[in-house]
Amino acid sequence: MFESLQSVPADPILNLSVLYRKDSNPKKVDLGVGVYKDEAGHTAIMQAVSLAEERLLVEEDTKAYVGMAGSKKFCDLLAQVTLGADHQVISDQRISVAQTPGGSGALRVLAEFINVAKPGSTVWVGNPTWANHIPVMKSAGLTIKTYPYYSKQTKAVDFDAMMATLKSDAKTGDVVLLHGCCHNPSGADLTLEQWQATADLINAKGLLPYVDIAYQGLGEGMDEDAAGLRLMANSVPEMVIASSCSKNFGLYRERTGTAIIISATPQQAVVAQGQMNSVIRANYSMPPSHGALAVETILADPKLNQIWRDELKIMRKRIKDLRTQLVEALKTEGVEQDFSFIERQKGMFSFLDISPEQVEKLVNEHSVYLVSSSRINLAGLNQTNIVYVAKAIAAVL
């Protein structure tokens, strides 16, 4: 049976980590994999998480199954963090929530849920988007179409082209995948006015918004980063949301996320919860518990909550500062090409908008690792390597 299998190409992003580890150059820099790193280049455990884990070590008294939807307390708290505690859809009991194995698990659960509701649904995905979006949607049985999102000319959202494509080509019942904030890979986000215009189009055409918010808190702030998502939730009868605790709680390996479904009525929300639970049962049965317990411990305790928010503020400021410092370092190296757009973008990622050949030179000649699209993780920069990276970029332009 297995002799019929074909080799699968290595994941281009994860493969960078392998190449980076093998590189003996002491000046090597990893700007590929999307994890937050501190000034020492380390993805440290957040203090609030450590304190919560210390408490759990004493207080947790069981390792019994948590159920298909996970911890209700965790689900309730994450819905409030994502949508806002006073959001109308929460008070109207129109939401269904499940704890999932990370944001990727949420994406897959929601994709399969959509395929149950309307088999073979078409999902419109921005070009570009996170590399795993399309494989996740396809593997759940959904049909993929793309709309323009990022303009290499303006280094911003190509909103007119996006709207024109969805207006002319999207059909009633189609799904539109949107990034909640800190767009991966471009760093270019929709403005609130653009969110409203998108919501108006979605309502006019009878589309379903599918929002992936994996970086809440790393752009402008927890509430600011969710403002577009919340506006959308206020504007449409139905919506699905995938959220992640990997980045804003640093729980990458703990696989902690949520899948949220907004239905038109409380009665439909009950049915949606049952269908989502059924999808989960047939997939991984029940989610892992540890990361979610740490998050709910933090969110339920005012002191830990404040420690976490203060840490997140430091991370957010550091990313913004690195954006400014990279632009200034490139100017110092005499680079005439305009990279000021990097300062205007949000979150951990931006394109350098250089050619694949120039990217190859950065990797092979300077040991600066980034994907062929020229996307970089700004959090991989620090005070010991930022000048070296700027010099390397200047050398390949």
C-alpha positions in Angstrom: 0.0 0.0 0.0 2.6 2.6 1.1 4.7 2.1 -2.1 2.2 4.3 -3.9 2.9 7.4 -1.7 4.8 10.3 -3.2 7.3 12.4 -1.3 6.0 15.7 0.2 8.1 18.8 -0.2 9.5 20.2 3.0 7.5 23.0 4.6 9.4 26.1 3.3 9.1 28.0 6.6 9.8 25.1 9.0 12.6 23.9 6.8 14.4 27.2 7.3 14.8 26.3 11.0 16.5 23.1 10.0 18.9 25.0 7.7 19.5 27.7 10.4 20.4 25.1 13.0 23.0 23.5 10.7 24.6 26.8 9.8 27.9 27.3 11.6 28.1 31.1 10.9 28.2 32.8 14.3 26.4 35.8 12.8 23.5 33.8 11.5 20.0 35.4 12.0 16.6 33.6 11.9 13.9 35.9 10.5 11.8 33.0 9.2 9.7 31.1 11.8 6.9 33.2 13.3 7.6 33.1 17.0 8.2 36.1 19.3 11.8 36.3 20.5 13.2 38.6 23.2 16.3 40.7 23.0 18.4 37.6 23.8 16.8 35.8 20.9 14.9 33.5 23.2 11.2 32.6 23.2 10.8 32.9 26.9 7.9 31.7 29.1 5.9 34.7 30.1 6.0 35.6 33.8 2.2 35.5 34.1 2.2 32.0 32.6 4.9 30.8 35.0 3.0 32.1 38.0 -0.2 30.5 36.7 1.6 27.2 36.3 3.0 27.4 39.8 -0.5 27.8 41.1 -1.8 24.9 38.9 0.9 22.6 40.2 -0.6 23.0 43.7 -4.3 23.3 42.9 -4.9 21.1 39.9 -6.2 17.8 41.2 -7.2 15.8 38.1 -6.2 14.9 34.6 -9.6 13.7 33.6 -11.0 14.5 30.1 -12.2 18.0 29.7 -15.0 17.3 27.2 -15.2 18.0 23.5 -15.5 21.7 23.8 -12.9 22.0 26.6 -13.2 24.1 29.7 -16.4 26.3 29.7 -14.6 28.9 31.9 -11.8 29.1 29.4 -14.3 29.4 26.5 -16.3 32.1 28.2 -13.2 34.1 29.1 -11.7 33.9 25.6 -15.0 34.9 24.0 -14.9 38.0 26.2 -11.2 38.7 25.3 -11.9 38.3 21.6 -15.3 40.0 21.2 -15.3 42.2 24.3 -17.1 41.4 27.5 -20.1 43.5 26.7 -20.6 42.5 23.1 -24.2 42.1 22.0 -23.7 38.6 20.5 -22.5 37.3 23.9 -25.4 38.9 25.9 -27.8 37.6 23.2 -26.4 34.1 23.6 -25.7 33.8 19.9 -22.2 32.3 20.3 -20.9 28.8 20.4 -17.3 28.3 21.6 -14.9 25.4 21.7 -11.4 25.2 23.1 -9.1 23.9 20.4 -5.5 22.6 19.8 -4.1 26.0 18.9 -5.3 28.4 16.2 -4.7 25.8 13.6 -7.0 23.4 15.4 -9.7 26.2 15.4 -9.2 26.8 11.7 -9.7 23.1 10.9 -12.7 22.7 13.2 -14.4 25.7 11.7 -13.6 24.6 8.1 -15.1 21.2 8.8 -18.1 22.8 10.5 -18.7 24.9 7.4 -18.4 21.8 5.2 -21.1 20.1 7.3 -23.3 23.2 6.9 -22.7 23.5 3.2 -20.5 20.7 1.7 -17.8 21.9 -0.7 -18.3 25.6 0.2 -16.1 28.1 -1.6 -13.7 30.0 0.7 -12.2 33.3 -0.6 -8.7 33.6 0.7 -6.5 36.8 0.4 -3.4 36.8 -1.8 -1.1 36.6 0.1 -2.2 34.8 3.2 -0.7 32.5 5.9 0.9 29.5 4.2 -1.2 27.0 6.1 -4.6 28.5 5.4 -5.2 26.9 2.0 -4.0 23.4 3.0 -6.3 23.5 6.1 -9.3 24.6 4.1 -8.7 22.1 1.3 -8.2 19.2 3.6 -11.6 19.9 5.1 -13.2 19.6 1.7 -13.6 23.3 0.9 -13.1 24.9 -2.5 -10.4 27.7 -2.6 -10.6 30.9 -4.5 -8.4 34.0 -4.0 -8.9 37.7 -3.9 -6.2 40.4 -4.2 -5.1 41.7 -0.8 -1.6 43.3 -0.7 -0.2 45.7 -3.3 3.6 45.5 -3.8 3.3 49.0 -5.4 1.7 50.8 -2.4 2.9 48.4 0.3 -0.6 48.4 1.7 -3.9 46.6 1.4 -5.1 46.6 -2.2 -8.6 47.3 -1.0 -10.2 48.5 -4.3 -9.1 45.3 -6.0 -10.2 43.2 -3.0 -13.7 44.7 -3.0 -14.0 44.6 -6.8 -13.2 40.8 -6.9 -15.5 39.9 -4.1 -18.3 42.1 -5.5 -18.1 40.6 -9.0 -17.2 37.0 -8.3 -18.3 35.9 -4.8 -21.6 34.0 -4.7 -24.2 33.9 -2.0 -23.2 31.4 0.7 -19.4 31.8 -0.1 -17.0 32.3 2.8 -14.5 35.2 3.1 -11.4 34.5 5.1 -10.0 37.7 6.8 -7.1 38.3 9.2 -8.2 40.0 12.4 -5.0 42.0 12.8 -1.3 41.9 12.3 -1.6 40.3 8.8 0.7 37.4 8.2 2.7 37.7 6.0 2.4 41.4 5.0 1.7 43.3 8.2 -0.9 45.4 6.2 -4.2 45.6 8.1 -7.7 46.8 7.1 -8.7 50.1 8.6 -12.0 50.3 10.5 -13.6 52.0 7.5 -12.5 49.1 5.3 -13.8 46.6 7.9 -17.2 48.4 7.7 -17.2 48.4 3.9 -16.3 44.7 3.9 -19.2 44.0 6.3 -21.6 45.9 4.1 -20.5 43.9 1.1 -20.8 40.6 3.0 -24.3 41.5 4.0 -25.3 42.6 0.6 -24.0 39.4 -1.0 -25.0 37.0 1.7 -21.4 35.9 2.5 -20.0 34.3 5.6 -17.0 36.1 7.3 -14.3 33.8 8.7 -11.9 35.8 10.8 -8.5 34.4 11.9 -7.1 36.4 14.8 -3.8 34.9 15.9 -1.9 38.0 17.0 -4.3 40.0 19.1 -2.4 42.4 21.3 0.8 42.5 19.2 -0.3 45.3 17.0 -1.9 48.3 18.8 -3.5 46.7 21.9 -5.9 43.9 22.8 -9.0 46.0 22.2 -7.6 48.0 19.3 -6.5 44.8 17.4 -10.0 43.3 17.8 -11.9 46.4 16.8 -12.5 45.3 13.2 -13.5 41.8 14.2 -16.0 43.3 16.8 -17.4 45.7 14.2 -18.0 42.8 11.8 -19.6 40.7 14.6 -22.0 43.7 15.2 -22.9 43.9 11.5 -23.6 40.4 10.3 -26.0 37.6 11.3 -23.5 34.8 11.1 -19.7 34.6 11.5 -16.9 32.2 12.5 -13.7 33.2 14.4 -10.4 31.3 15.0 -8.3 32.7 17.8 -4.9 31.6 19.2 -3.1 31.9 22.5 0.2 30.9 21.0 1.6 34.4 20.4 -0.1 36.7 23.0 0.5 34.2 25.8 3.6 32.6 24.4 2.0 29.1 24.5 3.2 27.9 21.2 3.8 24.3 22.1 0.8 24.0 24.4 -1.6 24.3 21.5 -4.3 26.6 22.9 -6.9 28.3 20.9 -10.7 28.8 20.4 -13.2 28.3 17.7 -16.2 30.8 17.9 -19.4 30.6 15.9 -21.9 33.4 15.8 -25.3 32.4 14.8 -28.4 34.4 13.9 -30.4 33.2 16.9 -29.8 31.6 20.3 -31.6 28.5 19.1 -29.3 28.2 16.1 -26.3 28.7 18.4 -27.3 25.6 20.4 -27.5 23.5 17.2 -24.1 25.0 16.0 -22.5 24.0 19.3 -23.6 20.4 18.9 -22.4 20.2 15.3 -19.0 21.7 16.3 -18.7 19.2 19.1 -19.5 16.4 16.7 -16.7 17.6 14.3 -14.3 17.7 17.3 -15.3 14.2 18.5 -14.5 12.7 15.1 -11.2 14.6 14.8 -9.2 14.7 18.0 -12.0 13.9 20.5 -11.0 16.5 23.2 -8.4 19.3 23.4 -5.3 19.3 25.5 -5.9 21.1 28.8 -2.7 22.6 30.3 -2.4 25.7 28.2 -6.0 26.6 28.5 -5.9 26.1 32.3 -3.0 28.5 32.5 -4.8 31.1 30.3 -8.0 30.9 32.3 -6.0 31.2 35.6 -4.4 34.4 34.2 -7.6 35.9 32.9 -9.7 35.2 36.0 -7.1 36.7 38.4 -6.9 40.5 38.3 -3.2 40.6 39.4 -2.1 37.9 36.9 -4.2 39.5 34.2 -2.4 42.8 34.7 1.1 41.2 34.8 0.2 39.5 31.4 -1.1 42.7 29.9 2.1 44.6 31.0 4.3 41.9 29.5 2.3 42.1 26.2 2.7 45.8 26.1 6.5 45.4 26.4 6.4 42.9 23.5 4.3 45.1 21.4 6.5 48.2 21.9 9.6 46.2 21.2 8.2 45.1 17.8 7.3 48.7 16.9 10.7 49.9 18.0 12.4 47.2 15.8 10.4 48.3 12.8 11.7 51.9 13.3 15.3 50.8 14.0 15.5 48.6 10.9 14.3 51.4 8.7 16.8 53.8 10.2 19.6 51.2 10.0 18.9 50.7 6.2 19.1 54.5 5.7 22.4 54.6 7.7 23.8 51.9 5.3 23.0 54.2 2.4 20.1 52.2 1.0 18.1 54.5 -1.3 15.1 52.2 -1.7 12.2 53.3 0.4 11.5 50.9 3.3 9.5 53.4 5.4 6.4 51.2 4.8 7.8 48.8 7.4 7.1 51.4 10.1 3.5 51.7 9.0 2.7 48.0 9.2 1.7 46.1 12.2 2.6 42.9 14.1 5.6 40.7 13.7 5.7 40.4 9.9 6.5 42.4 6.8 7.7 41.8 3.3 11.0 43.3 2.3 9.7 43.2 -1.2 13.0 42.0 -2.7 13.4 39.3 -5.3 13.7 35.6 -4.6 17.3 35.8 -6.0 18.1 38.6 -3.5 16.5 36.5 -0.7 18.7 33.5 -1.8 21.8 35.7 -1.5 20.8 36.8 2.0 20.5 33.2 3.0 23.5 31.7 1.3 26.0 34.6 1.5 25.0 36.3 4.8 23.2 33.6 6.8 20.1 35.8 7.1 17.2 33.3 7.0 13.9 34.4 5.5 11.3 32.8 3.2 11.5 33.2 -0.6 8.6 35.7 -0.5 10.9 38.0 1.5 8.6 37.9 4.5 10.6 38.6 7.7 9.7 38.2 11.4 10.7 41.5 13.0 10.9 39.9 16.4 13.9 37.9 15.2 15.9 41.2 15.2 17.7 42.5 18.2 20.4 45.1 19.1 23.2 42.7 18.3 22.1 41.7 14.8 20.0 44.6 13.4 23.0 46.5 11.9 24.3 43.2 10.4 21.0 42.5 8.8 20.8 46.0 7.4 24.3 45.7 5.9 23.3 42.3 4.4 20.1 43.7 2.8 22.1 46.7 1.5 24.7 44.3 0.0 22.1 42.3 -2.0 20.0 45.3 -3.4 
